[in-house]
Amino acid sequence: MENNHIANKHLTYEERNFIEIGLKEGRNFTEIAKDINKDRRTISREILKHRFRKMPGKFNNSGNSFCKNRHECKKYDCSKKEKCYEEELCSKIQGAPYVCNGCGQKNGCRKIKYYYYAKFANDEYEEKLRTSRYGINLSKEEAYEIDTLITPLIKEKHQSISHIYANHPDEISFSRTTMYNYVDLGVFSFRNIDLPRKVKYKKRKENEKQRIRRETAIRKGRTYEDFQKYIGKNPECSIVEMDTVEGVKGGKVFLTLLFRQSKFMLIYLMDNKNMECVEKAFKNIKDIVGIDTFKRIFEVILTDNGSEFFNPISIEKDAETEEILSHVFYCDPSASWQKGAIEKNHEYIRYVLPKGSSFDELTQEKVNILMSNINNASRDILNGKTPYEAILLTLDENIVRKLGNEKIAADEVNLSPKLLKAGDK
């Protein structure tokens, strides 16, 4: 994917999550910026702007325990207004990374700490938007023309604001922030409920007594820690996240494969959620792309601990020569955020097939239609480009089409439940 940095664009919550994860893993700004296609200075400014200051508890109730000169000073409770007061700060937070997220000594450290939390940063950002100025700077004629353009795309085809802005830059002259303000003020025919990306999710309750599955023999050498070590030694490797999406319990399921860099997703319909069906799907992929291409684009596969993925050898090796083609790694138990990109991308499937929908009447041909529409939806994280366009930087278009994907015109992208109904093409 081209590393064209997005200038003067606000970060999304997804991108802020990538920043928080990167800081926790001890990655530098350049590496984090590359993941989300931003300039490293954007990462630096974001962290400095939204980092969270945390004061440690006072040691032995010492009043001036945060003063750098506390050992020499005889004052018990030194005010910050005193000339001798000098706040003690760790050198790590005075320069990059400016926060303590990835520090291994933070638990025992008595100094003032700074942390970067994606939710805290995003809440601050949204609050700023809410308190920004309101007003309608459109004539009735301009509002009508824009409403006529975008309302059918949103209400009938369920296109996102990101997709519309990427493909109609000349027709819409104001920013997305202004767009959302106008929607709140009722300027257009569609409402917030019609915008798929404005759905709010309840935070999952953490279960501290959640049982952690014992590490099985198949996971040895394939843990998330092993994954981190591998990509640390091979930073340019191609990473694919793997998961399944269920329809009705016990029915057909989707096998999903997301190329992390391009956000391009493959979707395969499987009769059952088992190892045999996963093995069959990968055999089909190898036959289509060829062994050499498979080795290049599936170098690393990260998945969860579902039993359907507990035959990694069938994925990693060539059945005939037993050559190692790929490396399968597993997330930590109950840590789906470690493959957060594919979890996020599943939202697009649920726009068309809400939870509780049965997949039993679907065919792979219909699934290919769904897959093509998802891969032709423009993304902010790709600088307004689509995953279909991004994957062409690493895969020949003939192969992309053999994998079931077709190019779809921007205004024809449909992510509504109507897409797969009988008679639709």
N, C-alpha and C positions, 0 to 999 in steps of 0.2 A: 504494500500500500504506500502510496506517495506520502511523504511526511510534510504535507502542506499544513502549517499551523493555522489554527483558526484565530484570527485577530479580532479583538474587541467583542468577543462573545462570552456570555456568562457560562459558568460551569453548571453542569446538571448534577442532580443528586447521585446518579450512577458514577459520574466522574469523580465526585468527591469521595465516594466509597473506595474507588481505586486508589486515590491519594492516601486515604487512611490506612488501607491494607499495605500499600507500598512503604509507608513510614514505619509501620509495625514490623515489616520484614527487613527494615534497614536499607532499603534501596535509595539511591541518590535521586536528585530532582530530574536529571537527564533521563534516567530509566523510567521514572514514573511518567514524565512528560511524553515519552515515546509510546507508552501504553494507551494514552488517551488522545494522542495526536495534538498536543499543545506544546507551546514553548516553555522551557524550564523556568523562565522568568514569571510565567503565569502561575506555575506551581508555587514558586517562592512568594509571590505577592498574596496568593490565596492563603497560604499558611500564616504569614505574618498578619494578615487582616483578620483572620477568624480563629486564631489559636486561643485556647482556653487557659487562663491562669489559675493555678491551683496552689494554695498556700498549705504547707505541711503543718501538722500540729506543733505547738510550742514544746520544745524539749525541756522536761522538768519544770514546766510553767515559767520558763525564762522569758522575761518581757522583751528582751532585745535579741532573741535567738535568730532573727533574720538579718542582723547587722553584721557586715564583714569584719568590723572591729570589735565584736562582742567579747573576745578573749582579753583584749587589752583595756577595754572600757569598764569603769567601775559602776556605771549606772545600771540599775536593775531594769527599768522600763524606759528605754530610749525612744523618744518620739522621732518620727521621720523628719520632723522639722528641725531637729538638732543638726548643727553643722557637721558633727562627727559621724552622723548616720550615713552609712553606705550599704545599700542592699547587696547581699551576696547572691550572685547568679552563676550558674554553671556555664562554662565556656561553650558547651554544646548548644545552648539555646541562644547564645549571642551571635552565633554563625550558623550556617546550614547544618542540620535540618531545622533549627529554631524550636524544636519540640522534643519531648522526652519519650514519644511513642515507642521507638525502637531501642531505647537504652536498656541494657541488661542490669544496670545498677539502680534503677529508679525506685525499687521497693525499699531499699535501705537508705536512700538519699534523703538528707534533711534540708536540702536547699529548695528554693521556690521552683516549681515545675510549670511547664507549659505543655499542653496537649492539643492535638488537632483531632476533632471528632466530626465525621461527615454530617451527622444529624444536627449537631450544634451549629456548624457552619452553614448548613442549608437553611436552618430555621432563621438565623440572622439575616441571610440573604433574602428570604421570603418576607420577613418582617420589613425590610427596607423597601421591597416592592409595594407592600401594602400601605406604607406610609408615604409613598411617593405621590406626587401631585396627580389629581384626576381632572378630567375635562374632555370634551369632545371637540377635536380640531378637524372636523369633517363637515362638508356641506351635505345636505340631504341627498343630492344626486350622487356624490362620491360614496356615501354610505350604502346607497341602493346598489350601485354597480359592484362594490366589493361583496355585499351580501349575496347578490345574484351569482357571483363567481364561486364563493367558498362554501356557502351553506349546503348545496347538493353534494360537494365533495366530502363534507363532514358528516351530514346526516344520512346520506344514502350509501356512500362508499366507505365511511368510517376512516377516512384519511386523517393523519395527525397534522397538527399545526406545523411541525417540523417539515413534513413532506410537502405541504402546500407552499410554505415559504421558500423551500429549496427550488421549487419548479415554477413559481410565479413571482419572481423578485421585482419585475417591472410593474406589475399590477398593484402590489401592496407596498405603499411608500413608508408606512410607519413600522415601528419595532414590535416584536412579539409581546413585550411588556405592555405596550399601549393596546395591542390586540386583546390581551386578557382583561385589561381595564375596561375596554369597550364592551366586552362580553358581560362583565359584571354589571355594567350600567344598562344592559339591555339594548344596545345599539343594533345588534344583528338578530336574525331569526333563530339562530341556534343558541343553546345555553351551555353552561359548564357541564351539565349531565351528558351532553352529546360529545364531549371531548374525552377520548379514551385515556389520555395521559393524565387527566385531572382526577382520576380515581384515587381515593385515599384508602390506605391499608391499616388495619389494626396491628399494632406491634405484637409479635408472638410472645407469649408468656414463657419465660425461661423455667425449665424444670430442673432444679438443682439435683434431684434424685434420679435424673434420667440415667438409665443403665447404659454403660459404654460396652459395646461388644468387644470381646477379646480379639486380639489381632490373630487372624488365621494365617496358616502357612502361605497361602496364596498372596497375602499382602506384604510379606517380608521382601524388602528391597523395592517396594512399590508404594510406600506411604507418602503422605503429603510432604513430610520432611525430606524424603528422597527426591520428590518432585522439585522442591526448592533448590536442592543441591545440584540437580541436573541442569535446571535452567540457569543457575548461577554460573555453571561451567560452560553452558551453551546458550548465551543470551539471545542469539539470533534464531533459535529453533522455532519451528512452526508448532503452535499449541492448539489442540482441538479439545473442546469440552464436550462430554458425552452424557446423555441422560435419557429418560423415558417419560412420556406423558400418557396418562391413563384416560380412557373414556369411561365407560361403565365398568364397574368392578368385574373382573373375570372375562371381559371382552377384548377386542383388539386394542393394541396400543401403538404409540409412535416411538420409534427410536430417533432421537435428535442428536445431531452433531454440529457444533458451532465452531467455526474457525475464529479464534479469539481476535485476531488482528483485523480481519475484514468484516466481522459480524455476519458472514455468510453461513446460512444454516441449511443442512440437509435433513429431510424428514422421510423416514421409511415406515410404512405400515407393516406391523407384525401381527400375526395371528395370536401369539401368546407372548407373555412377558417372561421369557426364559432364555437360557444360554444358547440353545439350538437356533432360535430365531435371530439372535444377535450375530452368531457365527455366520449364518446364511446371508445376512445383510452385508457383512464385511467381505465375504467372498464375492458378492456381486460388485461391490465398490472396487475391489482389486482387479476384477475382470474388466471393468470399464476403464479405469484410469491407467492400468498397467503397474507392474511392480516398482519400477523406478520412480514414477510419479507418486505412488502411494508412500514410498519411503520418504520422499521430500515433503509432502504436505501433511502426513500423519506421523511426523517424527515423535511427537509427544501427545498422548491422550490422557486427559484428566477426567475421572468419573467418580460417582459415589459408591457406596457399599452394597448396592442392590445385588441380589443373588444372580440376576441375569447377566451380570458383568464378571462373574467369577470363573470365567475361562479365558484369561488374558492371552494364553499361549496361542489360541486360535486367531487372535487379532495380531499379535506381535510377530508371528513367524509365517514364512512362506510354506504352505502345506507340502510342496514338492521338494524344495531344497533345504527347508528348515532354517533359511537365512533370517536373521533378526531384521524386521522391517520397521518396527515401531516400539515405543516404550509406554506401557500402560501404568498409570499411577492412580491411587485412590485418595479421596479427601478423608480428613479425619471424621470419625463418626459424629453425626448431628452437626456438621459444619458445612451446610450447602452453600454458604457465602463464599467458600473457597473456589467455587465455580459459579460465581455470581453472574457472569455474562450470559450464560445459557439460561439460568433461572429467569433473568430479566427478559430475555428474548422470547420466552414462552408466553409472555403477555400477548404477543401478536397472534399466537394460535388461539388463545382464549377469546380474542375479539370475534373470531369466526365460529369457534366451537367452545361455548361457555362450559364451565365445569358442570358435569352431569350429562353432557352430550355423549351419545353412543358413537363409536367409530366403526361399528360392525357393518354398516351399509356402505362404507367408503371403499373405494378402490385406490390403487396406487396412482392411477391417472388423475383422480380428483385431488389426492394429496399433493401431487405435483403442481396443480393449479394453486393450491393454498401456499405451497412452498415458494412458487414464483412470485406471487403477490407480496409475500413477506420480504423476500430478497430484493424486491424492486421498490421498497418504501425507503425514502431518503432518511438519513440519520444525521443528527447534529454531530455525533462523535466522529463521523466520516466527512466532516466539512460539507455537509449537504449532499454528498454522493450516496449511492445505494450500495448495499452489500454485493449486488450483482456486478456493479461496475468495479468495486474494490477487488473482488476475487479474480477478475481478469488480469490483474497485475501478476498473479502467480499461476493461473490455470488457463489453458487454451479454451476459447469459447465453445469449441466443438465438444470438449469434454464436459464443460459446464452444462451444456444442453443434453448430453447423454446421461447426465446425472439427474435429469428431470426438470431442469430450469429453463425458462424462456424469458426473453426481454419483454417487459410490459411498459407501455407509454405511461408517463407520470400521472396524467389525469384518469387513466383507466385502472389504476391500482385500487383494489376493492378489499377492504378488511372488515366487511360486515357479515353477519350470519347468512345473508342471501347468497354469498359467493358459491357455496357448495350445494345449494338446493337443486332438486331435480330440474333438468332442462337448462341450467346455467352452464355457460362455457367459460 
